[in-house]
Amino acid sequence: MNLYLTDGSEESFYTAAFTACTDGDCVVTSAREVQLAAGAVLIEVRADKERCARVKRFLRRYDARALGEIALLLRRGCAAKEMTALGYLRLIVRERAPVRDRLSHPAVLEAMSEIKKVTQEAHRYKGFLRFMECANGIYYAPLEPDNDILELIVPHFARRFADQPFAIHDVARQKAVLCRDGRRAFIHTDKKVDIPLSDGELTLQALWREYYAAVNIAQRPHEKQMKGYMPVRYWKYLPEKQGGAPSRR
């Protein structure tokens, strides 16, 4: 069995798929901690522009929309994302036609389900993301999504804050986007980033916590209702759920 180890990029996946599509007994993954089965051959895949382009040309010919769907699949935050994308791609190659409506096929059902997880999380973060005013006037929002959705949500906030500089930071993946005057810059970050907050932001957070404590009746806990409105994984950067005084960092 061949194990194709990609670098996690879309180009590397398509380079691996060039061979893996017809390699029936193989695994394609970007997970570095993957365990090799007995007799498995490890093949480290480097992005090849020509092979990548050939696979994409094939898709454009038979189902151009699948390019966007595979791009979403590769944003999933799980080790099986490349194999899900490969299974979907193989079916298109075999049928030489769009297959997204064949939900009775396991590869299609899995692909559509995984795509929904990515797009649904991106949609939720458009409403759940909290921005904080920094000392330099830039609004900063940290997040740790299950999937790699940063690029998907930026256009929404770029429209909302057209005249306001802001930064969105995917802490888990150590990358961020800076937006100012219609321009966008994607950067890599360190594991820990200190963000000095403005005095107004510190005051606002303190007032919000006081209000939250005042309206929250200890004798009538409503955690279940809160989780229904906003799942727990979105609570980490909410001032009212952090406790204590707001930090100046």
Helices and strands as residue ranges (DSSP letters): E 2-5, H 10-20, E 26-29, E 41-44, H 49-63, H 65-73, H 81-95, H 106-128, E 132-133, E 139-143, H 150-160, E 166-170, E 175-180, E 183-188, H 199-215, H 223-229, G 232-234, H 239-242
